[in-house]
Amino acid sequence: MQIETNFNEIINIPIIAGFEYYYKYLDDKKKSHIEDDKQVYRHLSEFLLWSVFDSRVLKQGSPAPILPRPKIDFAAVKIHLKDYSQKLSPAIPILELLTKDKIIGVDSMLDWVPNILSANTDFKIDTHTAVSALISVLHYDPKACCRNGNQASETQVKIELWAPILSSSFQLGENHFQPIWEFYHLLPGNCMEGSSRSDFASVVTNQNHVQFPFFIVEFEKGSSENHKDFAVIVCEATFELNRILTNRQNGLDKEILQIALHTALIQDTRISFGTFRPIFNDEKTAIVYKYHRNVKSFDIGTTNTATNIQNVLEMIVYLRKVVCEDGLVVKKFIQSNDNQNSTVSQRFALPKLPNKALVSRTSKTKYTPKHARKIFNFTGKRHQKVMMRSSSN
């Protein structure tokens, strides 16, 4: 019999009063003999290091928002599309069909009566953003860079497909927001092991011109099951939420609960949105964060061109109608001045976050190997490493 020695990190997490059922749920998953359950335990326990609770386990998930129908100036869009290559010509009859089927609204002088009737259900997308998005979706060809067994690189996906769509969605909307590619989060560590970098962020600024992101994006490589950016984005979002709350001199409870930080994970042509929100414990002595994953998703690279056009326009509506409106809430919160002397952090215990940022990595397997698995205990002591012995024949 051979004795194999492994070092498993044991992490003790303080229990926050009022969430005892949540820890019990994770303990039950930990004791399960099903690997998927054990992985849920590890992932959600990792979230707890950042004081993040999964909304579905809390049973506080909210339904996906009902979006208004996208509306474009079809005549203007058609003129622009005709000026480009023949590759875009199929888009015109598809757009005509989508407008005929009332999937997309039309904004023109000839349709003023329908516009009045549908003013509360349609969301106008400016012509430049609509055309830019259509060009990106119709021109993007992942097969062109997948010859000789190669896959589309993250850089190519960003530049050719996502950069025009994301940048114009925030820059050219009714409310202008600054898009930033490669946004650094300066966690304690001063750009060394404590720093982290989002692939994309949209930000607002306070009176001192300090930037605060309200939307951050990570691009995943390969299978989402094997890539670990779902944990990285938790680290980045909670750090920025702490910054937002500590920037304000004071804030009413209802103002704090209105704050939302949106996230997105992108895997090639598919984007999945999530939302982080502050919540109070039962005694209202501490603030933690609720994470609603997979709120809404869109695939703009299917084999159906009409579906891709519909999805990219609906995604722009989501970005401007949902994400940007919550960006205005964050902007108002960080720019508000009041006469109160107490800060949010003095009134409530904010999450004490780890100093070391999580690093984006790809695993070769769906499940973490047993010798590398962390063991989470809900006790309240500091991190430690212990030697675990396992035997194998």
N, C-alpha and C positions, 0 to 999 in steps of 0.2 A: 504494500500500500504506500502510495506516494503522498506526502503532506505538502499541500500548496499554500503558501502564505500570501495573503492579499491585504492591501491597506484600503479599508473602506472609511470614508469620511463620515463621522457622525455629527449631525448638525442639530442642535437643540434650539427650538423656536419658542419664544414666549407666547403663551396663550392669552388672547385678548378677550376680556369678559364680554359675554353676550353672543359669542360665536362658538360656544361649546359643541353644538350639533355639527358644525362644519368640521371640527377636528375629529369628531367621532366618525364622520363620513370617510375621512381620509384614513383613519385607523382601520376601518372595515376594508377599504381598498387594499391597504398594506397587507392584511392577513389573507387576502384572496389568493387562490391558486391559479387564477387566470392572469396571464401576462399583461393583457390590455388594462386590467384593473390596477395592477401594480404600477404600470406606467402612468396611469392617471394620478395615482398617489404621489409618484415622484415629481411629475410636472406641476401639480397644484401645490405641493409642498415647496417646490422651488419658488413659486409665486409668492408664498407666504413670507419668504425672506425679504420681499419688497413690500410687505403688508398689502398684498393684492388677493382678493377673494373672487372666485369665479361666480358670475351672476347666476348661472344655471343651478349651481349647488345651493346658493343662497335663496333660490326661487324668487329672484328679483329681476329676472330677465325681462326685457321689453320687446314687443313685436317689432319686426322690421318696419321702418317708416313707410307710409304710403306716399309715393312720390307723384308730383304733378306730371302731366305729359310734357315731354320736350317739344318746343316750338321753334321753328327756324323761318327765316325769310327765304323761302324756297327759290324764288326768282333770282335773288342775289347769289345764293349758293350755287345754283345751276350755272350762272355766268362764270363764276370763278372756276368751277370744275371743268368747264369746257376749255379753259385756258391752259390746262395741264395735259399730261400725257394721255394716250388712249386707254391706259390701264384704269383710268378713273371713269371712263365713259359708262361702264355698267352701273355705276352708282346712281346715275340720273333716273333711269327707269325704276330702280329699286326704291329710291326716295319717293318717286311718284306713287308707287304702289303703297308704301308705308303711310303716305299722307292720305291716299284714297281710302285706306282701311282705318284711318283715324288713329293710327299708332303714333304718328308724329303730327303735331299741329303746324299750321301754316300761318305765317305772319306776312301779309301783303295788303295793299290798298284795296284789292278786289275782294278780300275776305273779311272786311270790317264787321259785318253782321255776325258771322260765327265767332270772331274774336271777342266781341262783347259778351256773347253767351258763354264762352269758355274761359273768360278772364281769370276765374278762380281755380281752374284746373290745369292750365298750361303754364309752362315756365320758359320764357324767351331765352334762347342761346344766341349770342351775337354771331354775326356771319364769320368773322375771322376765326373765332374759336371752333365753330362748327366745321368750317372748311379745313382748318389745320388738323382737327381730329379725324376727319374723313380721309384726308391724304395719308396720315400716319397709319390708319387701319388698313387702307386699301393697298398701300405700297409695301407694307411690312411683309417680308417673305422669309420665314424661318428656314425653309428648305434650301435657300440660296447659300446659307452658311453652314449647312449640315452635311456637306459633301465629305467624303472620305471618313465618315464616322464622327465628324465634329458636331458639337452642339452649339446653338447660338450662345455667344458669350453674354455675360451680364451687361457689359458695356454696350454691346450692339443693341440689346433689347431696350436699354435705357434711352440711347440716342435716337434710334430709328422709330420706336413706338411710343414710349412713355413720356419722354421729355417734352415734346410739343403739346401733348394733351394736358399733363399736370401743370406745366408752367402757365399756359394760356388760361386754364380754368381758374387760377388764382389771380393772375395779373390783370385779366381783362374783364372780370366780373363787375357787377354793380358796386361791390365793395372791394377795393383793391387790397390785396395781400401780397407780401413779398415771398416769392418762392426761393428756396435755397437748396442747391444740390450739394451733397456732402456736408451736412450740418453736424458740428461737433457739440457734444454734451460734456461739459467740463465737470465731471464728478470729482470729488476730493481725490487728488492724485496728480493734478496739474499736468494734464496731457500725457501722462505716462500710463501706469496700469489702471488709473482711475478714469481715463477718458473713454468715450464711446462716440461712434459716428453713425448717424442715420444717412441712408442713401438720399433721402429727400425730406424736406420740411417746409411748412408754410408758417410764417411767424408774424407776431404783432410786437410792438415796442411800447415801453412805458415812457414817462416824461424825460427820463435820462437816456433814452435811445438804447436801452438794453432789450435784447431780443428774447421773446418767449414763444416757443413753438406751440401751436394748438393742433397740428397735424404732422405726423411723422410716418415715414415709409421705410420698409426694409425689403430688399429683393432677395428672394430665396433661390438657392441653386439646387437643382435636382429635385428629388422627392421631398415634399413638405414633411413627411413622416421622419425622414432622416436628417433634415436640416433643423438647426436649433435657433433660428431667428425668432421663433415665437417667444422664447425666453428673453432674448436680447431686447425685444421691443417692450417687454414688461419693465426691464431695468431702466430704459430710456424714458418711458412714459411717466413712471413714478418719480423719477428724479426731477423731471420738468414740472410735474404737478406740485411737488414740494416747493420748487422755486416760485411758482405762481402764487401759492398760498402765503409764503413768507414775504413776498414782495409787498403785499397789501398791509397797510397799517391796521386795518380792521375790516371785518366783513360780517354781515348778518348771516345767520344760519342758512336762510333761504338763498342768499347769494352764493354761498359756498356750494350748496347742493346743485346749483344750476350750471356749475363749471363742468365742462366735458373736454377731454383731450382725445382726439380721434387718431387712429392708427390704421395702417394698411400693410398687409403682406402681399407681395407680388411674386408670382411664380410664372415666368414667361409672359403669357398673354392674359393670365387670370389674376384678378385682384380681389382680396377679401378684407373687408373693413371691420374694425373693432372700435370699442369706446371704453374709456376709463373715466370714472366719476368718483368724487369723494363721497363717503358716507360716514355717519357717526356710529359709535357703539351705543348700546342701550342707555348707558348713563350720560351720553354726550360729553364724555371727558376726553375722547380720543377720535382721531380721524384715520380711517383706512380707505383703501381704494377698491372699487368694484369694477371688474373687467368683464365686459360683454363681448365675447368673441363671435366672429362670423355674423355680424349684424346684417351685412349685405355683401353680395359678391357679384362680380360681372366677369364674363369671358369675352374678350374682344378679338379672339383669334380662332374662332370655330371654323368649320368647313362651310358654314352658311354665311354668305356676305350680308344678307338682309339682317340676320341675327346680330352680326358684328356691328352694323351701323346702328341698329336699335339700341344695343347694349352700351356703345360708347356715348351716345347722346344721353341715355338715361343715367349713365355714370357721372357725366358732367352736371346733370341736374342734382344728383346726390351730393356731389362736392360743393356746389354753390348753395343749394337749398338747405342742406343739413350741416355739413362741415363748416362752411363759411359763416353761417348764422351763429353757430356755437363759437366760432372765432371772434365774432363781435362781442359775445358775452365775456370771453376771456380778456379782450381788449378793454372793455368797460371796467372790468374788475381790477386790472393792474394799473389803470390810469385814474381810478377814483381817488379823490382826496376827501378825508373826513376829519372831524375834530376829535375823534376818539384817540386815546393814547395807547390803549392795549392793542397788541398785534394778534393775528390769528394764532400764531404759534404760542402765545402766552395764554390764550383762552383754551386751546385744545392741544393735546399731545399729538404732534405730527409724527408720521412714521419715521423711525430711525433706520436709515437705509445702509446697506453695506457700502464700504469705501471702494471696493473693487468692482469695476464694470464687468458685465458678462461679455464674452467674446463670441462672435459669430463663428460657427463651426458646422461641419457636415460629418455625420456618423455613417459608418459603412453598413450598419445594421439598423433595423427598425427599433429594436429594443437594446437598451444599454447593457453591455456585458456585465455579468454578476460581480466580477471583481472590481468594476469601476463604478458601481452604483453607490450613491449616497444614501445614508440612513438618516431619516428625519424623525426626531423625537420632539414632542410638544411639551417641553418642560420649562424653558426659560434660561438655560445655561448657555455659556459661550460655545463656539465651535471647537471641536477637538478631532483628532485622528486616532483611531484605535486599530490594532492588528486583529484581523479576523482570520480564523483558520478553517479551511475547508478540506475535505478529503476526497480523493478520487482514485478509482482503481487503476 
